[in-house]
Amino acid sequence: MKIKATPVFEKLWENDKRIVSLVGGTRSSKTYSMLQFSLVRLLTQDNKTLSICRDTLPALKSSILRDLITIMEEMEIYDPTLHNKSEGIIKFGTNTIEYFSLDQEMKVRGRKRDYLIVDECNEVGYDEIVQLLLRTEGEEPASIIFAYNPSQFSGWIYDMEERDDVNVIKSTFRDNPYLSQEVINEILKLKETDENLWRIYGLGERGREETLIFPTINEYEDIPEGARFLCYGLDFGFTDSTSLAGIWRRDNELYFKEIIYTSNITISELIYLMEKEKVEKLQDIWADSALPSAIKEIRYAGYNIKPVKKETIMYGIDLLKRHKLFICKGDSNALFEAQNYKYKKDKDGKILPIPHDKYNHFWDSVRYGVQSVIKRETNSKITLV
């Protein structure tokens, strides 16, 4: 049997880790190669189950499933009478290939397998990945293969690639010797027309997240000498997170500390946490003005809490962006929000000056504090030190 193999196929056979992360640009052969690798391996084994997954069933059927059937036909091992399309199962000798989408919770949590492929894995949530890992029993090299284009700035896959049992195989269109010159030319055009798309789909490198509101966030371990405490900022939530942050300033630098970040708490529970965290009662706390009763209850507990005068969200964001911003190393919620708080896009992909109303609880709390103190210090003039 002869197959058209690429360097990616060869690297899969050379891999010695249980989990492989196939990261690459467009047309780099990663999907084709991992399917070829999996089928060749199954030809020498019995009674194995390979699961092939993607985020939704339409996406799976229009992409990796079509490639799977094409490759099996090329290898002359596809029998349509052994393909149960309603169940998503293809019999292959004594082996079973099953395919399903990861928005089908019962299938994610209910099946065990020997081998696993997750295509476009960065479109899938980490909870689903954990369930798949717990139910994959194969211990051979490349028992689990994740494949993706690095189009997202952050995500669970980048953290997983740091594990000792994971090997990263990177590929680009130059690793695919079977591409036509026409396709290569189209990919090369990205270099001139869109630098970020060229990085992702041409070079197979992590793209820059152009919609991030705070793309550059620094970390600190200790509040530096000379930094002055300004105030606390408080954003109320219930099902959403309640965030209380401390704010310091040194020259044109702002330092933030995550003090409370939790959900599903009452105001009395919030007061208890404030006492536990030793929030200073005489210091200013600038709070979301949408809950005057909550502000009143916290003030009765002895805290110097005040409602922030609501400005536009972009006004507060602009004040923050005029500073160099620091969050405390280890404040995971603040960092996660910084990596995911984004502007909206219109239908044509143009970035709008409108933030998404999500991943913003920490940033709302510091925004309330910063805009209130700066307005008070400058008699409502936007003059920054």
C-alpha positions in Angstrom: 0.0 0.0 0.0 1.3 3.4 -1.0 0.2 6.7 0.4 1.2 10.3 -0.3 3.0 11.1 3.0 4.3 14.5 4.1 6.9 15.4 6.8 4.0 15.8 9.3 3.2 12.1 8.8 6.8 11.2 9.4 7.0 13.3 12.5 4.0 11.6 14.0 5.7 8.2 13.7 8.8 9.6 15.3 6.9 11.1 18.2 7.3 9.5 21.6 4.7 11.4 23.7 1.2 10.2 24.5 -0.3 13.6 23.4 0.5 15.4 20.2 -0.4 19.0 19.5 -0.4 19.6 15.7 -0.3 23.4 15.2 0.1 24.8 11.8 -0.9 27.1 9.1 -3.5 26.5 6.4 -2.9 23.5 4.0 0.0 22.3 6.0 -1.3 18.6 5.8 -1.9 18.3 9.5 -5.4 17.0 9.2 -4.7 14.7 6.3 -1.5 13.4 8.0 -3.0 12.6 11.4 -5.8 10.7 9.6 -3.3 8.7 7.5 -1.2 8.0 10.6 -4.3 6.8 12.6 -5.6 4.5 9.8 -2.1 2.9 9.1 -1.8 2.2 12.8 -5.2 0.6 13.0 -4.3 -1.7 10.1 -1.9 -3.5 12.4 -4.3 -3.7 15.4 -7.5 -5.3 16.5 -10.5 -4.2 18.6 -9.5 -0.6 18.9 -11.7 2.5 19.0 -10.7 5.8 17.4 -12.9 8.8 18.3 -12.8 11.8 15.9 -14.3 15.0 17.3 -15.0 18.6 16.4 -17.0 21.4 18.0 -20.2 21.0 15.9 -21.5 18.2 13.7 -21.9 20.3 10.5 -18.3 21.5 10.8 -17.1 17.9 11.4 -19.0 16.5 8.4 -17.9 19.2 6.0 -14.2 19.0 6.9 -12.4 16.1 8.7 -15.1 13.5 8.0 -14.9 14.2 4.2 -11.1 13.9 4.4 -11.4 10.6 6.4 -13.6 9.0 3.8 -11.4 10.3 0.9 -8.3 8.8 2.5 -10.0 5.5 3.2 -11.1 5.3 -0.4 -7.5 6.1 -1.6 -6.3 3.3 0.6 -9.1 1.0 -0.6 -10.3 0.3 2.9 -13.6 2.1 2.9 -16.8 0.0 2.7 -19.9 2.2 2.7 -22.0 -0.8 3.9 -20.0 -0.6 7.2 -20.6 3.1 7.6 -23.6 3.8 10.0 -24.2 7.5 9.3 -27.0 7.8 11.8 -24.8 6.5 14.6 -21.6 8.1 13.4 -19.7 4.8 13.2 -17.4 3.3 10.6 -16.4 -0.3 11.1 -12.9 -1.1 10.0 -12.0 -4.8 10.4 -12.4 -5.4 14.1 -11.8 -1.8 14.9 -14.3 1.1 15.2 -14.0 4.7 14.1 -16.6 6.9 15.7 -17.2 10.6 15.1 -19.3 13.1 17.0 -19.5 16.7 17.9 -18.5 18.1 21.3 -21.8 20.0 21.7 -23.4 16.5 22.4 -22.8 16.3 26.1 -24.0 12.7 26.5 -21.5 11.5 23.9 -18.7 13.5 25.4 -19.2 12.1 28.9 -20.3 8.6 28.0 -17.8 7.0 25.8 -14.4 5.3 26.2 -11.8 4.9 23.5 -8.2 3.9 22.7 -7.3 6.8 20.4 -8.6 10.4 20.1 -8.4 13.1 17.5 -9.8 16.6 18.2 -9.8 18.8 15.1 -9.7 22.6 15.5 -9.4 22.0 19.2 -9.1 25.7 20.0 -12.8 26.0 19.2 -13.6 23.6 22.1 -14.0 24.4 25.8 -11.6 23.0 28.3 -14.3 21.2 30.3 -15.1 19.0 27.2 -11.4 18.3 26.7 -11.0 17.1 30.3 -13.9 14.7 29.8 -12.3 13.3 26.6 -8.9 12.9 28.3 -10.4 11.0 31.2 -12.1 8.6 28.8 -9.1 7.9 26.5 -7.3 4.8 27.6 -4.6 4.4 25.0 -1.0 4.8 26.4 0.9 4.6 23.1 2.6 7.6 21.6 0.2 9.9 19.8 -2.9 8.2 21.4 -4.3 11.7 21.6 -3.9 14.2 18.8 -5.1 17.9 18.9 -5.0 19.9 15.7 -5.5 23.6 15.2 -4.6 26.9 13.5 -3.2 29.3 16.1 -5.8 31.9 15.4 -6.6 32.7 19.1 -4.3 34.7 21.3 -4.9 32.6 24.4 -6.5 29.3 25.3 -6.2 26.0 27.1 -4.1 24.4 24.3 -1.2 26.8 24.9 -1.1 25.8 28.6 -1.4 22.1 27.8 1.6 22.3 25.4 3.7 23.0 28.5 3.0 19.5 29.9 5.7 16.9 29.9 3.6 14.3 28.1 2.8 16.6 25.2 4.9 17.0 22.0 4.2 20.0 19.7 4.6 19.4 15.9 4.5 22.7 14.0 3.9 22.8 10.2 3.2 25.2 7.4 2.1 25.0 3.8 5.8 24.5 2.9 5.6 21.0 4.6 3.0 19.9 2.1 4.7 19.0 -1.2 1.4 18.2 -2.9 0.0 21.8 -3.1 -0.5 23.4 -6.4 1.4 26.6 -7.2 -2.0 28.4 -7.4 -2.8 27.5 -3.8 0.8 28.5 -2.7 0.4 31.8 -4.5 -2.9 32.5 -2.7 -1.3 31.8 0.7 1.7 34.0 -0.1 -0.6 36.9 -1.0 -1.5 37.1 2.8 2.0 38.3 3.4 1.2 41.5 1.5 -2.5 42.0 2.4 -2.8 41.0 6.1 0.2 40.6 8.4 -1.8 38.9 11.2 -3.4 36.3 8.8 0.0 35.6 7.3 1.3 34.9 10.8 -1.5 32.5 11.5 -2.2 30.8 8.2 1.1 31.3 6.5 3.7 30.8 9.2 1.6 28.8 11.7 2.4 31.2 14.5 0.1 32.5 17.2 -1.9 35.5 15.9 -2.1 38.8 17.6 -5.5 39.4 19.2 -6.4 42.7 17.5 -9.7 43.1 19.4 -8.2 42.9 22.9 -9.0 46.1 24.9 -5.8 45.8 27.0 -3.3 44.0 24.7 -0.3 44.9 26.9 -0.6 43.9 30.6 2.4 43.8 32.9 2.8 41.8 36.1 4.4 42.7 39.4 5.2 40.7 42.5 5.3 43.5 45.1 3.9 47.0 45.0 7.0 49.1 44.1 8.4 51.8 46.3 6.9 55.2 45.6 3.5 53.8 44.5 0.6 55.6 46.3 -2.6 53.8 47.2 -5.5 55.5 45.5 -8.7 53.7 46.4 -10.7 50.5 46.0 -13.0 49.8 43.1 -16.1 47.6 43.4 -18.2 46.0 40.7 -21.3 44.2 42.0 -22.4 40.8 40.6 -24.4 37.8 41.6 -24.5 35.2 38.9 -21.8 37.3 37.4 -18.7 37.8 39.5 -18.4 40.5 42.2 -14.9 42.1 41.9 -13.2 44.3 44.5 -9.7 45.6 43.6 -7.1 47.7 45.2 -5.5 50.5 43.0 -2.1 52.1 43.4 -0.4 54.7 41.2 3.2 55.7 40.6 3.8 58.4 38.0 2.1 57.1 34.9 1.8 53.5 36.2 -1.3 51.9 37.7 -1.0 48.8 39.9 -4.1 46.6 40.5 -4.6 43.9 43.2 -7.4 41.4 43.0 -8.8 41.3 46.5 -12.2 39.7 46.1 -13.4 37.9 42.9 -16.3 35.6 43.4 -19.9 34.9 42.3 -23.2 34.0 43.9 -22.7 36.0 47.1 -25.1 38.2 49.0 -24.1 41.7 50.3 -23.7 40.4 53.8 -21.4 37.7 52.5 -19.4 40.4 50.6 -19.0 42.4 53.8 -17.8 39.3 55.6 -15.2 38.8 52.9 -14.1 42.4 53.0 -13.5 42.1 56.8 -11.7 38.8 56.2 -9.4 40.4 53.6 -8.8 43.4 55.9 -10.2 46.0 53.5 -9.5 49.4 55.1 -12.7 51.0 56.2 -11.4 54.6 56.0 -10.2 54.3 52.4 -12.4 55.3 49.5 -14.4 52.5 47.8 -15.8 53.5 44.5 -18.7 51.2 43.6 -21.1 50.5 40.8 -24.0 52.9 41.3 -26.6 50.5 40.0 -27.2 49.1 43.4 -27.8 51.9 45.9 -29.3 49.6 48.5 -26.1 47.5 48.5 -23.9 50.6 48.9 -26.1 51.7 51.8 -25.7 48.3 53.5 -21.9 48.3 53.1 -21.8 51.9 54.4 -23.7 50.9 57.5 -21.0 48.3 58.1 -18.5 51.1 58.5 -16.9 51.3 55.0 -16.3 54.6 53.2 -18.1 53.5 50.1 -19.4 55.9 47.4 -21.3 55.4 44.2 -19.3 56.2 41.1 -20.8 58.7 38.7 -21.4 56.7 35.6 -19.5 57.8 32.5 -19.4 56.0 29.2 -17.4 52.7 29.4 -15.1 54.0 26.7 -14.3 57.1 28.8 -13.0 54.9 31.7 -11.2 52.5 29.3 -9.5 55.5 27.7 -8.3 56.7 31.1 -6.8 53.3 31.9 -5.1 53.0 28.5 -3.2 56.2 29.1 -1.3 54.5 31.8 1.1 51.5 31.9 -1.0 48.8 33.6 0.2 46.2 36.1 -1.6 43.3 37.7 -0.3 41.2 40.6 1.4 38.0 39.5 -0.9 35.1 40.5 -4.2 37.1 40.1 -5.6 34.6 37.7 -9.0 36.2 37.2 -7.5 39.6 36.4 -5.2 37.9 33.9 -7.9 35.8 32.3 -10.1 38.9 31.8 -7.2 40.8 30.3 -6.7 38.0 27.8 -10.4 37.9 26.9 -11.9 41.4 27.3 -12.5 42.4 23.7 -14.1 45.0 21.4 -17.0 43.9 19.2 -16.7 43.6 15.4 -19.3 44.4 12.8 -20.5 42.0 10.1 -17.6 42.9 7.9 -15.0 42.2 10.6 -14.3 45.9 11.4 -13.4 46.5 15.0 -16.0 48.7 16.8 -15.4 51.0 19.8 -17.9 48.9 21.8 -16.6 46.4 24.4 -18.3 43.0 24.8 -20.2 42.8 28.1 -18.2 39.8 29.3 -14.9 39.2 30.9 -15.0 42.7 32.3 -15.8 42.4 36.1 -12.3 43.1 37.3 -11.8 45.8 34.7 -15.1 47.5 35.6 -14.0 47.6 39.3 -10.7 49.2 38.5 -12.3 51.5 36.0 -14.7 52.8 38.6 -11.9 53.6 41.0 -9.5 55.2 38.5 -12.1 57.4 36.8 -13.5 58.6 40.1 -10.1 59.5 41.7 -8.8 61.2 38.6 -11.9 63.3 38.2 -11.8 64.3 41.8 -8.1 65.2 41.7 -8.4 67.3 38.6 -11.7 69.0 39.2 -13.3 66.9 36.4 -10.4 67.7 34.0 -8.8 64.7 32.3 -5.2 65.6 33.2 -3.0 62.6 34.0 0.3 62.5 35.7 
